[in-house]
């Protein structure tokens, strides 16, 4: 009888734990001639921790009035031509990893950990995309070059903060690139 109670208690504990934990949500992004799996739930979770600081800071408000919008590429996310999605995503991820996250600073340790985790997730996606061998057209390269030029015009930390505040648009675009699948 004791063994039966122990087994049923263990089963109930496992059942309870499975109800409390979320399955890792991922999307298979269809990038021209290849596919990449992205855990959008994780990206959103990390971004949620740093977004309020990036959006609400005084330096971010000062950047808003500084002329051109740093994130011009977000306007272009919706019109990317066939055959350029892979390249465009690769270049956007490169921009965030090399320019934005390397210059983004927060005084709060939790936010710093989350921005590092988000940067690492972007590095991982970039690594997978490199296997795709995407080809970049001139127009796509010019679009990203203009984003880099706007970034350089601003003080690096402020530009990074603004780009992090606008990252929501990139995440929405990633989520729209492919159907949702569930993994445990």
SULMO-V190140 format. One record per residue. N is the residue number from 1. RES is the residue in one small letter. SS is DSSP state (2 for helix, 1 for strand, 0 for the rest). PHI is phi in whole degrees, -180 to 180 (none if undefined). PSI is psi in whole degrees, -180 to 180 (999 if undefined). Layout:
{{N,RES,SS,PHI,PSI} {N,RES,SS,PHI,PSI}}
This chain:
{{1,x,0,none,-42} {2,x,2,-60,-41} {3,x,2,-66,-38} {4,x,2,-65,-43} {5,x,2,-64,-41} {6,x,2,-64,-42} {7,x,2,-67,-42} {8,x,2,-70,-34} {9,x,2,-66,-41} {10,x,2,-65,-41} {11,x,2,-63,-43} {12,x,2,-64,-38} {13,x,2,-64,-45} {14,x,2,-62,-41} {15,x,2,-63,-44} {16,x,2,-62,-46} {17,x,2,-63,-39} {18,x,2,-68,-28} {19,x,2,-76,-30} {20,x,2,-84,-24} {21,x,0,-96,142} {22,x,0,-89,143} {23,x,0,-71,149} {24,x,1,-69,119} {25,x,1,-86,130} {26,x,1,-135,160} {27,x,1,-126,141} {28,x,1,-94,112} {29,x,1,-85,129} {30,x,1,-96,106} {31,x,1,-111,87} {32,x,0,58,-106} {33,x,0,-99,9} {34,x,1,-144,174} {35,x,1,-131,149} {36,x,1,-136,138} {37,x,1,-92,131} {38,x,1,-129,132} {39,x,0,-88,86} {40,x,2,-65,-31} {41,x,2,-61,-43} {42,x,2,-65,-44} {43,x,2,-59,-45} {44,x,2,-63,-40} {45,x,2,-62,-49} {46,x,2,-64,-43} {47,x,2,-64,-38} {48,x,2,-59,-33} {49,x,2,-73,-28} {50,x,2,-106,-15} {51,x,2,-61,-48} {52,x,2,-59,-40} {53,x,2,-66,-43} {54,x,2,-70,-40} {55,x,2,-78,-38} {56,x,2,-94,-5} {57,x,0,-70,154} {58,x,2,-64,-37} {59,x,2,-68,-31} {60,x,2,-67,-39} {61,x,2,-65,-37} {62,x,2,-65,-35} {63,x,2,-69,-35} {64,x,2,-54,-34} {65,x,0,-94,5} {66,x,0,-87,20} {67,x,0,106,-126} {68,x,0,-63,151} {69,x,0,-78,123} {70,x,0,-58,-37} {71,x,0,-95,50} {72,x,2,-57,-29} {73,x,2,-62,-26} {74,x,2,-63,-33} {75,x,2,-64,-33} {76,x,2,-87,-9} {77,x,0,-59,-33} {78,x,0,-82,-19} {79,x,0,-109,8} {80,x,0,-51,129} {81,x,0,-71,154} {82,x,0,-56,139} {83,x,0,89,-5} {84,x,0,-117,-5} {85,x,2,-60,-46} {86,x,2,-61,-49} {87,x,2,-63,-46} {88,x,2,-60,-46} {89,x,2,-63,-44} {90,x,2,-58,-44} {91,x,2,-70,-37} {92,x,2,-65,-44} {93,x,2,-64,-41} {94,x,2,-61,-44} {95,x,2,-58,-47} {96,x,2,-66,-42} {97,x,2,-69,-48} {98,x,2,-84,-32} {99,x,2,-105,-49} {100,x,2,-77,-62} {101,x,2,-66,-30} {102,x,2,-72,-18} {103,x,2,-110,-4} {104,x,0,-83,130} {105,x,0,-134,139} {106,x,0,-131,145} {107,x,0,-80,-14} {108,x,0,-93,125} {109,x,2,-58,-39} {110,x,2,-63,-42} {111,x,2,-68,-36} {112,x,2,-65,-41} {113,x,2,-63,-42} {114,x,2,-69,-38} {115,x,2,-68,-35} {116,x,2,-66,-42} {117,x,2,-64,-40} {118,x,2,-65,-43} {119,x,2,-62,-42} {120,x,2,-64,-38} {121,x,2,-64,-40} {122,x,2,-64,-40} {123,x,2,-61,-42} {124,x,2,-64,-44} {125,x,2,-64,-43} {126,x,2,-58,-43} {127,x,2,-60,-43} {128,x,2,-67,-38} {129,x,2,-68,-32} {130,x,2,-60,-26} {131,x,0,-70,-18} {132,x,0,-79,-21} {133,x,0,55,55} {134,x,0,-75,149} {135,x,0,-104,136} {136,x,0,-104,132} {137,x,0,-86,164} {138,x,2,-61,-42} {139,x,2,-64,-40} {140,x,2,-64,-44} {141,x,2,-64,-41} {142,x,2,-63,-39} {143,x,2,-60,-48} {144,x,2,-68,-37} {145,x,2,-60,-38} {146,x,2,-69,-33} {147,x,2,-66,-44} {148,x,2,-60,-42} {149,x,2,-63,-42} {150,x,2,-65,-38} {151,x,2,-62,-45} {152,x,2,-65,-31} {153,x,2,-65,-27} {154,x,0,-98,162} {155,x,0,-62,134} {156,x,2,-53,-46} {157,x,2,-65,-42} {158,x,2,-68,-42} {159,x,2,-63,-41} {160,x,2,-64,-41} {161,x,2,-63,-42} {162,x,2,-64,-45} {163,x,2,-63,-38} {164,x,2,-66,-41} {165,x,2,-62,-27} {166,x,0,-98,4} {167,x,2,-63,-23} {168,x,2,-55,-39} {169,x,2,-65,-40} {170,x,2,-65,-42} {171,x,2,-65,-40} {172,x,2,-61,-42} {173,x,2,-63,-43} {174,x,2,-59,-44} {175,x,2,-65,-30} {176,x,2,-80,-13} {177,x,0,-74,-18} {178,x,0,-158,162} {179,x,0,-71,153} {180,x,1,-81,139} {181,x,1,-129,158} {182,x,1,-109,138} {183,x,1,-134,147} {184,x,0,-104,999}}
